[in-house]
Amino acid sequence: MKVFYTPKMVAQAGGDSPSPRKPPLVVEAWKEAGIPLDIEEPDPVTVDDFSLAHDRQHVEDILALRKDNGFGNADPEVAASLTYTTGSMVAAARWAIRNKTAAVAPCSGFHHAMWDYASMFCTFNGLMVTAFMLQKEGLAARVAILDCDQHFGNGTNQIICQLKAQEWVAHSTATLGYSRDISLLERLPKIIEEFSDCDVVLYQAGADPHMDDPYGGFLTTEQLALRDRIVFSECRRRGLSVAWNLAGGYQDDLNKVIEIHVNTALACEAAFPSTQRSHEV
């Protein structure tokens, strides 16, 4: 499994979210689970890259520690990690497209970030930065964002509207069809079918839809694993490249969150086996 990871994307952000500090724990758990990993350090994105999807002054203020980063502070450790978390998502998407397969960016903190405002543990919207970079580089004419975090991707939606990207970004976010049942699992194949004309699916494989999550989940660990199997198998069947990330997960016992992320990786490896992947050209 291709993984774009570096310790430089890790931060101790404070607040209620463990997301900025969980990447190395998740990568180590993948190793312990016996998943074959091909780990590569991503290149950091730049202010110019961020500014494709965000107000440039906002970007500069965040990185210069003049503005709240969405975690209720202006911590330099968080700022230092941001170019690498989004860089990880960009690298995973590029690699997935070029190799017609799946790749992972073990990061979080994207979909609540708006054009000029950071909120709810999300500083910059790495999903939309990735989409715009892929378009600019000619790698993708149409990008799908499948957001299976528990919460509505309001920042993603706002940027799509702000920058008039509706014609080439297909956005499905968690709250569509979410109720206290498993209707999402039944609807996923149809949602992915609607992405058939896209060049890549950016998949937020959130752990916070879990029923024990303090921020409102309702699925069991087994149902979340089924969600991932459906996503990856349907994308593989339709010839869709996938770049995925960890997204949210807030249970007090972080091991339970990590277990969900391990199951996602197992589902990815089952649908896109490492031994069958083509070499990058």
Stockholm file with secondary structure:
# STOCKHOLM 1.0

chainA/1-281         MKVFYTPKMVAQAGGDSPSPRKPPLVVEAWKEAGIPLDIEEPDPVTVDDFSLAHDRQHVEDILALRKDNGFGNADPEVAASLTYTTGSMVAAARWAIRNKTAAVAPCSGFHHAMWDYASMFCTFNGLMVTAFMLQKEGLAARVAILDCDQHFGNGTNQIICQLKAQEWVAHSTATLGYSRDISLLERLPKIIEEFSDCDVVLYQAGADPHMDDPYGGFLTTEQLALRDRIVFSECRRRGLSVAWNLAGGYQDDLNKVIEIHVNTALACEAAFPSTQRSHEV
#=GR chainA/1-281 SS CEEECCGGGCCCCCSSCCGGGCHHHHHHHHHHTTCCCEEECCCCCCHHHHTTTSCHHHHHHHHTTCSCCSSSSCCHHHHHHHHHHHHHHHHHHHHHHHHTSEEEECCCCCTTCBTTBCBTTBCSCHHHHHHHHHHHTTSCSSEEEEECSSSCCHHHHHHHHHTTCTTTEEEEETTTTCSSSSHHHHHHHHHHHTTTTCSEEEEECCSTTBTTCTTTCCBCHHHHHHHHHHHHHHHHHTTCCEEEECCCCCCSSHHHHHHHHHHHHHHHHHHSCGGGCCCCC
#=GC SS_cons         CEEECCGGGCCCCCSSCCGGGCHHHHHHHHHHTTCCCEEECCCCCCHHHHTTTSCHHHHHHHHTTCSCCSSSSCCHHHHHHHHHHHHHHHHHHHHHHHHTSEEEECCCCCTTCBTTBCBTTBCSCHHHHHHHHHHHTTSCSSEEEEECSSSCCHHHHHHHHHTTCTTTEEEEETTTTCSSSSHHHHHHHHHHHTTTTCSEEEEECCSTTBTTCTTTCCBCHHHHHHHHHHHHHHHHHTTCCEEEECCCCCCSSHHHHHHHHHHHHHHHHHHSCGGGCCCCC
//
